[in-house]
Amino acid sequence: MASPPFPPPGSLQFKLVKTFVDLNVRVYRLTGGRLGGKVKGAPVLLLDHLGRKTGRARTTPVLYLRDGADLVIVGSRGGSDAMPAWFLNLMSSPSTTVQVGSERRAVVARQATPEDKQRLWPRLVEMYDEYAIYQQRTKREIPVVILSPAS
């Protein structure tokens, strides 16, 4: 069964999701990803990003796929019609850091080209089949983001 759509901002459900996400980030950091490091078998990384309006540092747990030296993430937001804030923040400020397990690394984000997405999407759906349901749920094209090692 697919997860429900992402709750609207300001709702009680949204506040509960935010509380759970904040707790997941703390537990992931404390345990080096041993706890909070997988969702339905798919690996999770912690994505640091700066709020494009506030400039505040934020951290979001996101599923990822390894593609050579790159890490690939998906801006699904559960199939919501709104883009995830982290995606908009990354497009505004693409140099950032991630934590994979206990390792932190500097990366540069870029939105996948249509060719990249065509190659990566089947692997992403194989890793986490709800991505296909999320794409059906929304009218927007769900973006795929490639995080490459910073040089």
N, C-alpha and C positions, 0 to 999 in steps of 0.2 A: 504494500500500500504506500502511495506517495505521501510525502509530508504536506501539510496544509500550506497555502500561500503565506508569505511573510506578513506578519501583522502590521497594521497601519501605525505610523509614529504617534506617540502620545497615548496609545491604548494600553490597558493593563497587560495584555498579552505581549506588547512590544517591550514594556518595562521588565516583564519576567524574562523575556529572551535576552535583553541587555544584561540583566543580573546574571543569568546563566553564562553568557559569553564572558563577562568579566571574571567570573569564578573559574571558567575553563582556562583563561589566559594565566591566572595566578597558579593554578594547579599544574598546568603544562610547564611553566617556567620553573616551579619548585622541583618538579620530577624529571626535568629534561625531556619531556614529551612521553614518558612512560605511561602517565595518566593524561587523558585528553588528547592523545596523539593519533587517534583513529576514530573515524565515524563509519559504521557499517563496513569495516575492513579497509576503507580508503584512508591514506595518510593525511595528517593535518600539519600545517606549518603556522607559525605566528608571523603575520605581516604587519610591519610598522609603517605608518603613513602619517603625513601631516594634514590636518584639516585645512582645506583650501580657503575657507572663510575665516577660521579662527586661528590657524597656525598651531593649534594644539597637537601634541604628539598623541597618536592613537595606535592601538594594536588590535588586530582582528584575526581570529583563527580561520583558516581557509584550507579546504582540501587542495591537494596538489598532485601533479603527475611529474615524474622525472622524464626529461627528454634530453639525453646527453648531459651536458653541463648545466642546462637550463631547467628551471622549475616552471610548470604551467599551472595557472589557476583560472577559475571561471567566475565571471560576474553574474551569477544566476539570481541571487537574492530570492531563492525559493520559487522562481517563476513570477515574481512581482513585476508589474509594468514599470516600476521605478528602478533606476540603476542603483547598485549599492554605493554608499558614500565612499567606501575605500577605493572603488574603481575611479570615481571622479577625482578623488584626492591624488591617486597615483598618476593619472593623466596630467594633472596640474604640476606634480612634483615627483618625477619618475625615479629619482635616485633615493634608495631606501635601504633598509635592512630586513632580513627575515631570520627567524629561528627555526631550524629543522632539528628536532630532537634537542640535544644540548648544544648544538653548534649554531653560532650566529654568523651571518655572512652579509656582506654588502652586495646589493643587486641593483640593476637598472631595469625598469619595467617598460614594456612596449605592448601595444595592442597587436594581437596576431593579425597578419594579413589574411585575406580570404583563402589563399593557398595554404597558409599555415593551419588555419582553422579546419579546412577540409581534411588535412592530414591528421590533425590532433583530435578532432571531435570524436571519431569512433573509439579511440583509445580512452578518452575521458568518460564516455558513456559506458564503456566496458568496465572501467574502474568504479563508476558510481552511476548506476542506471537511471536514477531520478533526474539527471540532467536532461534526458530526452523528454521527460514529462514536464519539466520546468519550461523547456522551449515551446512545447505545445500550449502551455498555460498562458504565455504572454505574446503580445504582438511585437515586442521589441526583439531585435537580434541580440541574443545573449553573447556578450564579448568574452573572448579568450585572451588572457594576458600571459606574456612570456617574461619571466624574470631571468635575466642573464647575469652572470657574475660581473661585478664592477671591475674595471681594469685598473 
